[in-house]
Amino acid sequence: MNLEMLEKARIRVPSIPVLVNLVSQRTRQLNRGERPFLRPLSPFEDKSDIALREIAEGLVVAQVDMKAVEEHEEAQARWATHH
């Protein structure tokens, strides 16, 4: 995995769990034969590196269900006050 691209992708998607899921999902799509949104650097470039470059360039973005995030945070806060 290209560490430079990983750092650039983390700037776009600072949440590690979201970034991991996004890279995984996009890598699976590329492995199934979907075309990359940018030209591979070589015929042997790893699909996860292509996915990272796409994310770093802003070509792939995450959709976040903010209502679910809010509900999760509220549930955590309730749990913390009871324990």
C-alpha positions as CSV (number, residue, x, y, z in Angstrom):
1,M,0.0,0.0,0.0
2,N,1.3,3.4,-1.0
3,L,1.8,5.3,2.3
4,E,2.0,8.7,0.6
5,M,-1.5,8.1,-1.0
6,L,-2.8,6.9,2.3
7,E,-1.8,10.2,4.0
8,K,-3.4,12.2,1.2
9,A,-6.6,10.1,1.4
10,R,-6.7,10.6,5.2
11,I,-6.8,14.4,4.5
12,R,-10.0,13.8,2.5
13,V,-11.5,11.2,4.8
14,P,-10.1,11.8,8.3
15,S,-12.2,9.0,9.9
16,I,-10.1,5.8,9.8
17,P,-13.1,3.4,9.9
18,V,-14.8,5.3,7.1
19,L,-11.6,5.4,5.0
20,V,-11.0,1.7,5.5
21,N,-14.5,0.9,4.4
22,L,-14.3,3.3,1.4
23,V,-11.0,1.8,0.2
24,S,-12.3,-1.8,0.7
25,Q,-15.6,-1.1,-1.1
26,R,-13.8,0.6,-4.0
27,T,-11.1,-2.1,-4.2
28,R,-13.9,-4.7,-4.5
29,Q,-15.5,-2.8,-7.3
30,L,-12.2,-2.5,-9.2
31,N,-11.6,-6.3,-8.6
32,R,-15.0,-7.0,-10.1
33,G,-14.0,-5.2,-13.3
34,E,-15.3,-1.7,-12.8
35,R,-13.2,0.9,-14.6
36,P,-10.9,3.1,-12.5
37,F,-11.7,6.9,-12.5
38,L,-8.0,7.6,-13.3
39,R,-5.3,5.9,-15.3
40,P,-3.3,3.3,-13.4
41,L,0.3,4.1,-13.0
42,S,1.2,0.7,-14.4
43,P,-0.6,-2.4,-15.5
44,F,0.5,-4.0,-12.2
45,E,-0.6,-1.2,-9.8
46,D,-2.4,-2.7,-6.8
47,K,-6.2,-2.1,-6.9
48,S,-6.1,-0.7,-3.3
49,D,-3.5,1.9,-4.4
50,I,-5.8,2.9,-7.3
51,A,-8.6,3.3,-4.8
52,L,-6.5,5.4,-2.5
53,R,-5.4,7.7,-5.3
54,E,-9.1,8.1,-6.4
55,I,-10.0,9.0,-2.8
56,A,-7.0,11.4,-2.5
57,E,-8.0,13.1,-5.7
58,G,-11.6,13.5,-4.6
59,L,-12.9,11.2,-7.3
60,V,-14.5,8.8,-4.7
61,V,-16.4,10.2,-1.7
62,A,-18.1,8.6,1.3
63,Q,-21.8,9.1,2.0
64,V,-22.3,9.3,5.7
65,D,-25.7,8.9,7.3
66,M,-25.5,11.8,9.8
67,K,-28.8,10.7,11.5
68,A,-27.2,7.3,12.3
69,V,-24.1,9.0,13.6
70,E,-26.1,11.3,15.8
71,E,-28.2,8.3,17.2
72,H,-25.0,6.4,17.9
73,E,-23.4,9.3,19.7
74,E,-26.6,9.8,21.8
75,A,-26.7,6.1,22.6
76,Q,-23.0,6.2,23.7
77,A,-23.7,9.3,25.9
78,R,-26.7,7.6,27.5
79,W,-24.6,4.4,28.2
80,A,-21.8,6.5,29.7
81,T,-24.1,8.2,32.1
82,H,-25.6,4.9,33.4
83,H,-22.2,3.2,33.9
